[in-house]
Amino acid sequence: MIVSGPTGDRDKMVAMVLQLDQAPPTHDLTGVYVIRDGRAWLRWIAPGDAFGDSIEVRAGLEAKERVALDPSRLTDGAAISEGR
């Protein structure tokens, strides 16, 4: 994920971007699992432009939040062990 924030040029911002496999679409919505306190929490996001195998996140995540790399077997509130 690329953290959003100023780049030094006040007219340009760095976009927050996720790998597409971190944010698979569910019907017309896109959800990701945010990791907090040893659990995975489903969060709906507003996706933006696609860049190869990544998508821009326009809304729904904060820059410091961590997102599950492989959400395929997660459920909302599932306990997880974090690899570092």
C-alpha positions in Angstrom: 0.0 0.0 0.0 1.3 3.5 -0.8 0.5 6.0 1.9 -1.4 9.1 0.9 0.1 12.4 1.7 1.8 15.5 0.3 4.7 15.0 -2.1 6.2 18.4 -1.7 4.4 19.8 -4.6 1.2 21.2 -3.1 -0.8 20.3 -6.2 0.1 16.6 -6.2 -0.8 13.9 -3.8 0.5 10.3 -3.6 -2.4 7.9 -3.9 -3.2 5.0 -1.6 -3.1 1.9 -3.7 -3.9 -1.8 -3.0 -3.1 -5.0 -4.9 -6.3 -6.2 -6.6 -6.2 -9.5 -4.7 -6.4 -7.5 -1.5 -9.7 -6.0 -2.6 -11.8 -8.5 -4.6 -15.1 -7.0 -5.6 -18.2 -8.4 -4.0 -21.2 -7.7 -6.3 -21.0 -3.9 -6.8 -19.0 -3.2 -3.7 -15.4 -3.6 -2.8 -14.3 -4.8 0.6 -11.0 -5.2 2.3 -10.1 -6.7 5.7 -8.4 -4.2 8.0 -6.2 -5.8 10.6 -6.8 -4.5 14.2 -6.2 -6.0 17.6 -5.5 -9.5 16.2 -8.7 -9.6 14.2 -9.8 -9.0 10.6 -12.5 -6.5 10.2 -14.4 -6.1 6.9 -14.3 -2.5 5.5 -16.1 -1.3 2.4 -14.0 1.1 0.3 -14.5 3.3 -2.7 -12.1 2.1 -5.4 -10.7 4.5 -7.9 -8.5 4.0 -11.0 -6.7 0.7 -11.7 -3.0 0.6 -12.2 -1.9 -2.8 -13.6 -2.7 -5.2 -10.8 -3.4 -2.4 -8.2 -6.3 -0.1 -7.5 -6.5 3.4 -6.0 -8.5 3.7 -2.8 -10.5 6.9 -2.9 -12.2 6.5 0.5 -12.7 4.0 3.3 -9.1 3.6 4.6 -6.7 5.6 6.6 -3.0 5.7 5.6 -1.8 3.9 8.7 -4.3 1.0 8.6 -3.1 -2.5 7.7 -4.9 -4.6 5.2 -4.9 -8.4 4.9 -2.7 -9.6 2.0 -4.9 -12.7 1.4 -8.5 -12.1 2.3 -9.8 -15.2 0.6 -10.5 -17.2 3.7 -11.3 -14.4 6.2 -14.6 -13.5 7.7 -15.5 -10.3 9.6 -14.1 -10.4 13.1 -12.0 -13.5 12.5 -9.1 -13.9 14.9 -5.8 -13.9 12.9 -2.1 -14.5 13.6 0.0 -11.8 12.1 3.1 -12.6 10.2 5.8 -9.9 10.2 
